Amino acid sequence: MSLIQSWLASANRPDNPFPVNNLALGVFSTGDDDPRCGVAIGDMILDCRAAERSGLLEIPGGGFFGQPSWNQVMQAGPATWSALRARLTGILSRGSRDEAAARQHLTAMSDAKMHMPFTVAEYTDFYAGRHHATNVGTMFRGADNALPPNWLHMPIGYNGRASSVVVSGSDIRRPWGQLKGPDHDKPAFMPCRRFDFELEMGAIVGTPSNGPVTVDQADAMIFGYVLLNDWSARDIQAWEYQPLGPFQAKATATTISPWIIMKAALEPFRVDAPERKVELLSYLKDTGPMLYDIDLEVSLSPQGSDGTTITRTNYREMYYSAAQQLAHHTSSGCPMRTGDLLGSGTISGPAKSARGSLLELSWGGKEPLRLDCGEDRSFLLDGDTLTLSGVAQGDGYMIGFGQCTGTLLPALEAPYTA
Amino acid sequence: MSLIQSWLASANRPDNPFPVNNLALGVFSTGDDDPRCGVAIGDMILDCRAAERSGLLEIPGGGFFGQPSWNQVMQAGPATWSALRARLTGILSRGSRDEAAARQHLTAMSDAKMHMPFTVAEYTDFYAGRHHATNVGTMFRGADNALPPNWLHMPIGYNGRASSVVVSGSDIRRPWGQLKGPDHDKPAFMPCRRFDFELEMGAIVGTPSNGPVTVDQADAMIFGYVLLNDWSARDIQAWEYQPLGPFQAKATATTISPWIIMKAALEPFRVDAPERKVELLSYLKDTGPMLYDIDLEVSLSPQGSDGTTITRTNYREMYYSAAQQLAHHTSSGCPMRTGDLLGSGTISGPAKSARGSLLELSWGGKEPLRLDCGEDRSFLLDGDTLTLSGVAQGDGYMIGFGQCTGTLLPALEAPYTA
């Protein structure tokens, strides 16, 4: 696969994240206009609602762009997804007879405000990166018991809170919570002191299921991927998580990037999962390359300072693919719906510089991280802006995910108004 | 509070669960008709959609009954809830000038099929019954470590799966899952062998929140209550739940009763929480009686046999109220939405005959339960029908919850079709 040339020059630059090969899907608004569906192309956005109304963007089944979300397209299934990509490629490629018409529906990305690209039905977060699970397990249980006994047999996950998922750019309020330090004899209700990020990818369920699905069926159900930051209150988590898992520690917010990268755009970047230390049960077995070679990095900017890249890793470091996670998720018969969001789990590489959370980077606060501006960080401070970015590097082009960013605001002085 | 007489004789019988005092809200259909909102009265249902269209049931804000769910009323808030109850009471009470008009919109309950009464936004399940937590903890960790250290300080909960919530009467398919018995050296993928019920109440969030709310604010947000059976695969749970909590063990199905009992109907039955062993933090403190005196029982009927009552207990046995659970749920800033469903956690009383799950009743399978038909049960067998029922007993009248029932079907022979 090489670059598909567009009549829009900015889409052909090798460092542009949004060539015709990508066709990233978002929801945007400009000025006082309503949010509406758009496709990223170069440094512009094609307004899908306007293009549909003018007759330019007709997809069999029709009428997809009346709502400010991609759920209707997602639910329509793979034939519609292919038809959409084919039509958009036809419109946006160099030599298209639709160039003049399409140019009327372009908006500069820099003028657009981005909104949630889809309605999240439910949100599930996994714990499926082996380096992350090993690091966290070593800190909490020692190196000999780092991985729980079930870990190599199934993708461990828990249900998160869909109502807390926000789009990149949303400010994040440091939470209050019940916590108890090792040096305290009683718990207290106070602002979180160990607020952290988690570098993840989010997989989005397109077509629903009702009953167990195979790994191949699960892969076919996935519509696309986003970057995902699962903000985490480590001190709240430490006190609450036994015996039923994380709850309020993960409920403040989860941020996703504004552009859905369709699975089709990522096909050239499929890679095999890491070597299996233990043979997987049949229902979870790898049936082909289902991870993706996506370079990921995280930047941390204290208020008023430039950012420091604090992590560089790759999505291929995961032990379980999103398809395996989704297959496991349905194994009990759990119905999955259009818009279900599956967080990969924190993506850490083997190197120290490839760790996907401050908990790991600062080793539980014992080894604070030195930023370029000279400040140290164990956990996030008020005013810090954290930004994830991701790119799949092709031959002369790239598939970019854009950015997933958020700034941490101070905790409310008093959380209760009554 | 005493019985409010109706012009409908069946609503005035002291053993009828649905007097004018109750005004239970459901969604029903008859024959080929669409599902629509209805109110239970005696052995009949008042068709709210038809009553609204005819001009009989006008509520300020109007147009509430076009959708087959109560979410729109729930979202409208307490003033609408009160107006609805006042108007329905006016229509249905003895001497009402609306009797003749209302009689045109009555359907026999026995002719109606019941549907989900509301759209579940998200589902959270708690672990807030002290006797249950003590029983389970004793089995798993011994009597000295029965309650986790955090248990007396906060209502422990985890996020469940809204897509798996079904209405009473839905058949339940025994799940497959990954499990590993203590006698096995490797996990296997097989049908669950320890399938169980959990007797719970469900609280339904009416008005949304965005940020921490107090216990009093939380109580005001609650629209009503249902019976809830959190079907549980104990063997799947035992293998998967460390370290992130129950996942597929709780994702097969959760059944709720078809009638929402509004909080207002339960006001006369408010009771205080049990004595606090440890002082609660301010944000969780009791501010008044927020539990309810509701008698609960569970019946188990093997296929072709009469039912045996296997549990009798009361909702007042809970340690934390739904208002406290909801306040804790928002403490991190987690947004709550109309239609969020909060399971109380299993409601067990102190007596052996008051235990709310087979896990406790059969003490992990060590003391099988003898049914009236002569069969023994440690966990549920295929064909078993399990029924929860609940009643608040007033002076010459009762507020009934109806029933929450489901029959266990055998596991699929082969779960995968591909």
Interface residues (C-beta under 8 A of the other chain):
Chain A: A121 E122 Y127 P148 N150 H153 M154 I156 G157 Y158 N159 G160 R161 A162 S163 S164 R173 P175 W176 G177 Q178 K180 P187 A188 F189 G211 P212 V213 T214 D216 Q217 A233 I236 W239 E240 Y241 Q242 P243 L244 G245 P246 F247 Q248 A249 A251 T252 A253 L281 S282 Y283 H328 H329 S331 S332 G333 C334 P335 M336 R337 D340 L412 P415 Y416 A418
Chain B: A121 E122 Y127 P148 P149 N150 H153 M154 I156 G157 Y158 N159 G160 R161 A162 S163 S164 R173 P175 W176 G177 Q178 K180 P187 A188 F189 G211 P212 V213 T214 D216 Q217 A233 I236 W239 E240 Y241 Q242 P243 L244 G245 P246 F247 Q248 A249 A251 T252 A253 L281 S282 Y283 H328 H329 S331 S332 G333 C334 P335 M336 R337 D340 L412 P415 Y416 A418
